Amino acid sequence: MNGETIVVIDDAPANLDLLLVLLGSLGYRVIGAPNGILGLQEVERHRPALLLVDVELPDIDGYTILRKLRANAEFHSMPIIAVTAFAMPGDVARGAAAGFDDYLTKPINIEALPKRLERALTARRLLGLSNR
């Protein structure tokens, strides 16, 4: 990991804290947000290399955040990974069809997480997109 910025949007304090600590320990610069509105503001402010977003948020859901960011040319190619407790096969298929780059289910598998993030970021690097 080379200090790339990741924004994490999750309204559950324990999940948000876990991801902030874990990703920080892996060498990422991590910005957390407890809801979708603040999360979108952090994405616009920090221009992250990757976004982790809970699907179920109190203000706007992860699917709405995904659509808003995909509609913006500046964020169109940013990897966006859903993080959710919705783990049924239909949920995963819906996430893929919506355009999430990956779909992580809770509880988060902390052993597999680094490889999943690196895979998304490697694809970004191969496309020649900037890293932040």
N, C-alpha and C positions, 0 to 999 in steps of 0.2 A: 504494500500500500504506500502511496506516495503523497499523503496529505490531501487527497481529493476531498471536496466538500460533499456531504450527504445531508439532506434535510429529512427529518423523520416527523411525520404527523400522526399522533396517536393520542386519544383522549383519556386512556387509562394510564395514570401516573406510573404504575409499576412497570408496564410495558415500555413506556417512553424512557424511563430511567434505565431499564435494562439495556435497551438499544443504544442509548447515549453512552453508557459506560463501556459496553462491549465494542461498539464501533470506534470509540475513542481509543480503546486499548489496542485496536488493530492499526492505529495510525491515521485514521480518517479525521477530518475536521467535521464535527457533527453539530447541527443546529436542530433543536427540537421545537415542536409547536403542539399545543394541546387541543387545537381544533383546526378546521379547514380554512377558515378565513385568515387566521394568523399564519397557517402553513403556506398559503398562497403568497402572502406578503413576504415570508422568509425566502421562498423560492425566487420571487422577483428581486429581492434585495441581494441575495447571495449567489444566484446563478449556479446552483449545485451541479455536480457531475451526475448525481443520482438522487431520486426521491423514493422514500419508503412511506407508504400511506395506508392507514387503516381504512377499510372500506366503510365501516359503520362509525360515523362521527356525529356529534350533536347538532352541528349547524349545516354543513354541506357534506354529502357523502364522497367517498373516494372516487366513485365513477364520475361524479360531476367535476371533481378536481382534475381527473384524467382528461375529460373532454375539453375543459378550459385550457389546459396546458397544451394538448395536442393541436388545438385551434390556433395557438400562438407560434409563429414560425421560429421564434427564438428558443422555444422549449419543445418543439415538435420531435426532436430526436433524443431528448433526454430520457434515459432509462427510468421508467416508473414501475415500481414493484408494489403490488398489493400485499398488505399484511392483515390477516383477518382470521376470525374464529370460524368463518363459514368454510367448511372443509369437505362438503359433499362433492362428488364428481361434477354435478351440474353447476355448482358454484365456481369450481376451477375452470370449467369450459366457458362459463359466462365471462369470467375475468379475462381469459385469453381472447375471446371474441371481441370484448370491449377495447382491447389494445394494451393491456398491461404487459410489460416485458417479462414478468414472472409473477408468481402467486404463492406467497408464503403463508402457511397456516399456523395459528397459535395453538398450543404453546410453540414458540419459536425454537427450532432445532439449532442451538447455538454452535454446534459442531459443523453443520452444513452451511450455515449462513455465510461465512467468509468466501467460500467457493462460489456461491450463488451471486454474491455481490461482484466478485472479481470477474465472473463470466459476463455480467451485464456491462461492467466498465471496460473490459477488454474489447467487447464489440464496439463500444463507443470510440475507443482509441483507434481501432482498425479503420473506422470510418473517417478518422482524422479530425474528430471533433475536439474542441478544447477541453482540458481538464482543469477543474477548479477544486 
